[in-house]
Amino acid sequence: MARDNESQSLREYGNRRKRYKRIRNFIILVLIIAAAAAGISYFIYINNKSYHEFKVIKTTEISGDTAVGYLSYGSAVIKYGHDGALAYDKTGKVLWNESYEMSDPITDICEEYVVIADRGGTAIHIFNNKGEVGSITTLYSITDVEVAHQGVVAVMSEDGEKNHYYLYDQDGTNLVDKANTVNNAGYPLDITLSNDGTKLVIVYMSVTTGELISNVTCWNFSEVGENYTDNFAGNFTSPKGVLVPKVVFLNNNTFCSYKDNGFLLFSMRELPKVIKEITLDGAIKSVLYNKDYAGFVLESKDGSSKHLMLYDLKGDLALDKPIDFDYSKIYLTDSEIIIYNNTGCSIMKMNGKVKFKYTFDSNITGLYPINNLDRYYLVNETGLSDIQLGD
């Protein structure tokens, strides 16, 4: 009998432990769900919040000559000019300061790498978050450059008779020299390099047929591309009279060719393939792009209205929004549309909701995100201000 009572007590103890664990696990689950719901609600609130004022956290005096331009660089900003480039972090501290001499600096950025080259000259400088990591001197005059995420640089140049393009490693090693394959392609208008540095697209303008056409020409320098003659991966010719002034890789396997009346979206994991072609009715005022969208600002034929249009990576229309802002600059970040002129700005989310619209008391020359939330760099001719948006 004692053994039966002892066995029953053990069973009851075991059952109580199981009930306690079930209750404890249920409470933990409820708390996790509640925390997740609160986090989601806060995320939705923050991403749909509108701001009406701002405060200046800190202003840093900008040194050196007048800037040719600025680049958003993660949570930093890069000022570049004719005599050098500086990178400032969000506290105004100079991360690096590098000197060079250029008549017409042009730039490209991919993740942590930045390239600055002298258009019409022969100098190329490559930077990352620690400063300059390499420099290249080309044989011929530079017309365009692009950089990949590991510092590989694509260069288009000309010698007066031929067009040349090269791929260089950041230490100056010449990886690809394909000058002899493009002599008869036409005049190069733009180049774009994939993020991994293995795929190159060049658009050429040609009038050899008696009428203007554009040739979008693709190369693949990966192991797959070695199976093709001269790494040539494909070519697409526009209809007669259609100009394609710009090409850009949106991500490593998708690129967009902007024509004067729309765009073609291509996939290119190995060989290029058209995803979708969009033809628009109206004048294209600006082109926009990031890793998720390709877009335009389309102006009506009489100039009375403008529409901001974004398309996703399938070529489907994601946003069609009229804009009444007379801007000098418009661009996409990863999550926002930033529009400004020298006196005001408008910041929108990708769904078209206006996040912040403001008219400033003094002229500005740039507006760049710091944290994709509520902090921005506000740039004028003499200073770089860290601002925080508020109600």
TAKA-V165692 format. One record per residue. N is the residue number from 0. OMEGA is omega in whole degrees, -180 to 180 (NA if undefined). BURIAL is + if it has 24 or more other ideal C-beta (glycine too) atoms within 12 Angstrom, else -. Layout:
# TAKA-V165692
n | omega | burial
N | OMEGA | BURIAL
N | OMEGA | BURIAL
This chain:
# TAKA-V165692
n | omega | burial
0 | 179 | -
1 | 179 | -
2 | 178 | -
3 | 179 | -
4 | 180 | -
5 | 180 | -
6 | 179 | -
7 | 179 | -
8 | 178 | -
9 | 179 | -
10 | 180 | -
11 | 179 | -
12 | 179 | -
13 | 180 | -
14 | 179 | -
15 | 178 | -
16 | 179 | -
17 | 179 | -
18 | 180 | -
19 | 179 | -
20 | 180 | -
21 | 179 | -
22 | 179 | -
23 | -180 | -
24 | 179 | -
25 | 179 | -
26 | 179 | -
27 | 179 | -
28 | 179 | -
29 | 180 | -
30 | 178 | -
31 | 179 | -
32 | -180 | -
33 | 179 | -
34 | 179 | -
35 | 179 | -
36 | 178 | -
37 | 179 | -
38 | 179 | -
39 | 179 | -
40 | 180 | -
41 | 178 | -
42 | 179 | -
43 | -180 | -
44 | -178 | -
45 | -176 | -
46 | 177 | -
47 | -178 | -
48 | 175 | -
49 | -180 | -
50 | -176 | +
51 | -179 | -
52 | 174 | -
53 | 173 | +
54 | 180 | -
55 | 177 | +
56 | -179 | -
57 | 175 | -
58 | 179 | -
59 | 177 | +
60 | -180 | -
61 | -178 | +
62 | 177 | -
63 | -177 | +
64 | 179 | -
65 | -177 | -
66 | 168 | +
67 | 180 | +
68 | 179 | +
69 | 177 | +
70 | 171 | +
71 | -171 | +
72 | -174 | +
73 | 176 | +
74 | 178 | +
75 | 176 | +
76 | -180 | +
77 | 172 | +
78 | 177 | +
79 | -178 | +
80 | -179 | +
81 | -175 | +
82 | 177 | -
83 | -178 | +
84 | 177 | +
85 | 174 | +
86 | 179 | +
87 | 173 | +
88 | -173 | -
89 | 176 | +
90 | -177 | -
91 | 179 | +
92 | 176 | -
93 | 178 | +
94 | 174 | +
95 | -178 | +
96 | -175 | -
97 | -177 | +
98 | 172 | -
99 | 176 | +
100 | 180 | -
101 | 177 | +
102 | -176 | -
103 | -177 | -
104 | 173 | +
105 | -170 | +
106 | 167 | +
107 | -178 | +
108 | 175 | +
109 | -177 | +
110 | -174 | -
111 | -179 | +
112 | 179 | +
113 | 174 | +
114 | 174 | +
115 | -176 | +
116 | -179 | +
117 | 179 | +
118 | -174 | +
119 | 177 | -
120 | -176 | +
121 | -174 | +
122 | 176 | +
123 | 177 | +
124 | -177 | +
125 | -177 | +
126 | 164 | +
127 | -174 | +
128 | 178 | -
129 | -178 | -
130 | -177 | +
131 | -179 | +
132 | 180 | +
133 | 175 | +
134 | -177 | +
135 | 171 | +
136 | -177 | -
137 | 178 | +
138 | -173 | -
139 | -176 | -
140 | -179 | +
141 | 174 | +
142 | -180 | +
143 | 176 | +
144 | 172 | +
145 | 180 | +
146 | 177 | +
147 | -171 | +
148 | 178 | +
149 | 176 | +
150 | 174 | +
151 | -176 | +
152 | 171 | +
153 | -176 | +
154 | 170 | +
155 | -180 | +
156 | -180 | +
157 | -180 | +
158 | -178 | -
159 | 179 | -
160 | -176 | -
161 | 171 | -
162 | -178 | +
163 | 168 | +
164 | -175 | +
165 | 164 | +
166 | 178 | +
167 | 166 | +
168 | -176 | +
169 | 177 | +
170 | 178 | -
171 | 178 | -
172 | 179 | -
173 | -177 | -
174 | -177 | +
175 | 174 | +
176 | -174 | -
177 | -175 | +
178 | -172 | +
179 | -177 | -
180 | -174 | +
181 | -174 | +
182 | -174 | -
183 | -176 | -
184 | -177 | +
185 | -179 | +
186 | -177 | +
187 | 179 | +
188 | -177 | +
189 | 175 | +
190 | 172 | +
191 | -177 | +
192 | 178 | +
193 | -177 | +
194 | -179 | +
195 | 175 | +
196 | -177 | +
197 | -177 | +
198 | -177 | +
199 | 177 | +
200 | 178 | +
201 | 175 | +
202 | -179 | +
203 | 171 | +
204 | -177 | +
205 | 174 | +
206 | -177 | -
207 | 179 | -
208 | -176 | -
209 | 176 | -
210 | -178 | -
211 | 171 | +
212 | 176 | +
213 | 178 | +
214 | 175 | +
215 | -170 | +
216 | -170 | +
217 | 174 | +
218 | 178 | +
219 | -176 | +
220 | 175 | +
221 | 178 | +
222 | 178 | -
223 | -178 | -
224 | 179 | +
225 | 178 | -
226 | -177 | -
227 | -179 | -
228 | -179 | -
229 | -180 | -
230 | -178 | +
231 | -174 | +
232 | 179 | +
233 | -178 | +
234 | 177 | +
235 | -178 | +
236 | -180 | +
237 | 170 | +
238 | -179 | -
239 | 178 | -
240 | -179 | -
241 | 180 | +
242 | 175 | +
243 | -173 | +
244 | -174 | +
245 | 170 | +
246 | -179 | +
247 | 170 | +
248 | 176 | +
249 | 170 | +
250 | -171 | +
251 | -174 | +
252 | -179 | +
253 | 175 | +
254 | -177 | +
255 | 172 | +
256 | -179 | +
257 | 175 | +
258 | -174 | +
259 | 176 | +
260 | 179 | +
261 | 179 | +
262 | 169 | +
263 | 178 | +
264 | -177 | +
265 | 163 | +
266 | 179 | +
267 | 171 | +
268 | 174 | -
269 | 177 | +
270 | -178 | +
271 | 179 | +
272 | -179 | -
273 | 173 | -
274 | -178 | +
275 | 174 | -
276 | 179 | +
277 | 175 | +
278 | -174 | -
279 | 178 | +
280 | -178 | -
281 | -179 | -
282 | 178 | -
283 | -180 | +
284 | -178 | +
285 | 172 | +
286 | -176 | +
287 | 176 | +
288 | 165 | +
289 | -175 | +
290 | -177 | +
291 | -173 | +
292 | 166 | +
293 | -175 | +
294 | -177 | +
295 | 155 | +
296 | -176 | +
297 | -179 | +
298 | 179 | +
299 | -175 | -
300 | 180 | -
301 | 177 | -
302 | -175 | -
303 | -178 | -
304 | 178 | -
305 | 177 | +
306 | 173 | +
307 | -176 | +
308 | 177 | +
309 | 178 | +
310 | 180 | +
311 | -174 | +
312 | 172 | +
313 | -177 | -
314 | 179 | +
315 | 180 | -
316 | -178 | -
317 | -179 | +
318 | 173 | +
319 | -171 | -
320 | 174 | +
321 | 177 | -
322 | -179 | +
323 | -177 | -
324 | 179 | +
325 | -169 | -
326 | 169 | +
327 | -179 | -
328 | 174 | +
329 | 179 | +
330 | 178 | +
331 | 163 | +
332 | 177 | +
333 | -173 | -
334 | -175 | +
335 | 174 | +
336 | -178 | +
337 | -177 | +
338 | 177 | +
339 | 167 | +
340 | -174 | -
341 | -180 | -
342 | -176 | -
343 | -179 | +
344 | 170 | +
345 | 179 | +
346 | -179 | +
347 | 169 | +
348 | -177 | +
349 | 176 | +
350 | 178 | -
351 | 180 | -
352 | -180 | -
353 | -179 | +
354 | -176 | +
355 | 176 | +
356 | -171 | +
357 | 171 | +
358 | -174 | -
359 | 180 | +
360 | -180 | -
361 | -177 | -
362 | 175 | -
363 | 178 | +
364 | -180 | +
365 | 176 | +
366 | -173 | +
367 | -177 | +
368 | 173 | +
369 | -174 | +
370 | -178 | +
371 | 180 | +
372 | -177 | +
373 | -179 | +
374 | -177 | +
375 | 167 | +
376 | 174 | +
377 | -172 | +
378 | 167 | +
379 | -172 | +
380 | -175 | -
381 | -174 | -
382 | 177 | +
383 | -177 | +
384 | 171 | +
385 | -178 | +
386 | 176 | +
387 | -180 | -
388 | 178 | +
389 | -179 | -
390 | NA | -
